[in-house]
Amino acid sequence: MSGFRKTIRILYGIFILAYLPFIVYLLFFAFFREQPSHEKIRLIPLYSTYQYLTHTIPRQNALFFVLGNIYLLFPFGFIGLLFPKYNHLHKLLPVFFILITFLEMTQQITRRGVFDIDDILLNTLGVALGYWTYNLLFRKFTG
């Protein structure tokens, strides 16, 4: 392993260790996380995203929530740096899809959020975008 790649791997590992508590905070404690009594499980794909973008909250907040869901897990697309087994999208995405689904279920059960299929889809898209970015960067800089 080249010195550059090893340095990037160490820095990424430190970043991910620091990032994990931040994600837990956002998913379970930020934004006065409580489940409104009228909220139910949202299983219609892209329905809540459509609602956000068309009429329920100011557009800048809607874009923040949608893009935030995409980019929240973007850094995990680089996880192949630490675990080479996940240098393949077909191995990476199912693991994160299951993990994200588990987190959404935990939010619902603990009443710290609402299970929303859109969150799962957007977070998974974020991991995929991170993976593609990782591959582009490492092909360019490490040959």
C-alpha positions as CSV (number, residue, x, y, z in Angstrom):
1,M,0.0,0.0,0.0
2,S,1.4,3.4,-1.0
3,G,2.1,6.0,1.7
4,F,-0.5,8.3,0.2
5,R,-3.2,5.6,0.3
6,K,-2.2,4.6,3.8
7,T,-2.4,8.2,5.1
8,I,-5.8,8.7,3.5
9,R,-7.0,5.4,5.0
10,I,-5.9,6.5,8.5
11,L,-7.5,10.0,8.1
12,Y,-10.7,8.5,6.9
13,G,-10.8,6.1,9.8
14,I,-10.4,8.9,12.2
15,F,-13.1,10.9,10.4
16,I,-15.6,8.0,10.4
17,L,-15.0,7.4,14.2
18,A,-15.8,11.1,14.8
19,Y,-18.7,11.2,12.3
20,L,-20.6,8.2,13.9
21,P,-21.6,10.0,17.1
22,F,-22.7,13.0,14.9
23,I,-25.0,10.7,12.9
24,V,-26.5,9.2,16.0
25,Y,-27.1,12.7,17.4
26,L,-28.9,13.8,14.1
27,L,-30.9,10.6,13.9
28,F,-32.1,10.4,17.5
29,F,-31.7,13.7,19.3
30,A,-31.4,16.7,16.9
31,F,-34.4,18.8,15.8
32,F,-36.3,18.1,19.0
33,R,-36.7,14.5,17.9
34,E,-40.1,13.3,19.0
35,Q,-42.7,11.3,17.0
36,P,-45.8,13.4,16.5
37,S,-48.9,11.4,17.6
38,H,-50.4,11.8,14.1
39,E,-47.4,10.4,12.3
40,K,-47.6,6.9,10.9
41,I,-45.1,4.8,9.1
42,R,-44.4,6.2,5.6
43,L,-44.2,3.4,3.0
44,I,-45.1,5.2,-0.2
45,P,-41.8,5.8,-2.1
46,L,-41.0,9.5,-2.6
47,Y,-44.3,10.7,-1.3
48,S,-42.9,12.6,1.7
49,T,-40.1,14.0,-0.5
50,Y,-42.8,15.2,-2.9
51,Q,-44.8,16.7,0.0
52,Y,-41.6,18.5,1.3
53,L,-40.8,19.9,-2.1
54,T,-44.3,21.0,-3.1
55,H,-46.2,22.4,-0.1
56,T,-45.6,21.4,3.4
57,I,-42.6,23.4,4.5
58,P,-40.6,26.3,3.0
59,R,-38.6,25.2,-0.1
60,Q,-35.2,26.0,1.4
61,N,-36.0,23.7,4.4
62,A,-37.3,21.0,2.1
63,L,-34.1,21.1,0.0
64,F,-32.1,21.0,3.2
65,F,-33.9,17.8,4.4
66,V,-33.8,16.1,1.0
67,L,-30.1,16.9,0.3
68,G,-29.3,16.3,4.0
69,N,-30.7,12.8,3.7
70,I,-28.6,12.1,0.6
71,Y,-25.4,13.5,1.9
72,L,-25.7,12.2,5.5
73,L,-24.3,8.8,4.5
74,F,-22.3,10.0,1.6
75,P,-19.0,9.4,3.5
76,F,-19.8,5.8,3.9
77,G,-19.4,5.3,0.2
78,F,-15.6,5.5,1.0
79,I,-15.8,2.6,3.5
80,G,-13.8,0.4,1.1
81,L,-10.8,2.3,2.3
82,L,-11.1,0.5,5.7
83,F,-12.9,-2.7,4.5
84,P,-11.7,-3.7,1.0
85,K,-14.6,-6.2,0.8
86,Y,-16.9,-3.2,0.3
87,N,-15.0,-1.9,-2.7
88,H,-17.9,-3.3,-4.8
89,L,-21.2,-1.5,-5.0
90,H,-23.2,-4.8,-5.1
91,K,-21.7,-5.7,-1.7
92,L,-21.8,-2.2,-0.2
93,L,-25.4,-1.1,-0.9
94,P,-27.3,-4.1,0.5
95,V,-25.4,-3.8,3.8
96,F,-26.2,-0.1,4.1
97,F,-29.8,-0.6,2.9
98,I,-30.3,-3.0,5.8
99,L,-28.5,-0.8,8.3
100,I,-30.5,2.3,7.3
101,T,-33.7,0.3,7.5
102,F,-32.7,-0.8,11.0
103,L,-32.0,2.8,12.0
104,E,-35.4,3.9,10.6
105,M,-37.1,1.1,12.6
106,T,-35.3,2.1,15.7
107,Q,-36.4,5.7,15.3
108,Q,-40.0,4.5,15.0
109,I,-39.8,2.1,18.0
110,T,-38.1,4.7,20.2
111,R,-40.5,7.4,19.0
112,R,-37.5,9.6,18.0
113,G,-38.7,9.9,14.4
114,V,-40.9,8.3,11.8
115,F,-40.1,5.3,9.7
116,D,-39.9,6.8,6.2
117,I,-39.1,4.8,3.1
118,D,-37.8,8.1,1.5
119,D,-35.1,8.4,4.2
120,I,-34.0,4.8,3.3
121,L,-33.9,5.6,-0.4
122,L,-32.2,8.9,-0.1
123,N,-29.6,7.7,2.4
124,T,-28.8,4.7,0.2
125,L,-28.5,7.1,-2.8
126,G,-26.0,9.0,-0.6
127,V,-23.9,5.9,0.0
128,A,-23.9,5.1,-3.8
129,L,-22.9,8.7,-4.6
130,G,-20.1,8.4,-2.1
131,Y,-19.0,5.1,-3.6
132,W,-18.8,6.6,-7.1
133,T,-16.9,9.6,-5.9
134,Y,-14.5,7.3,-4.0
135,N,-13.9,5.3,-7.1
136,L,-13.3,8.4,-9.3
137,L,-10.9,9.9,-6.8
138,F,-8.9,6.8,-6.2
139,R,-8.6,5.9,-9.9
140,K,-7.4,9.4,-10.5
141,F,-4.9,9.8,-7.6
142,T,-3.8,6.2,-7.0
143,G,-3.8,4.8,-10.5
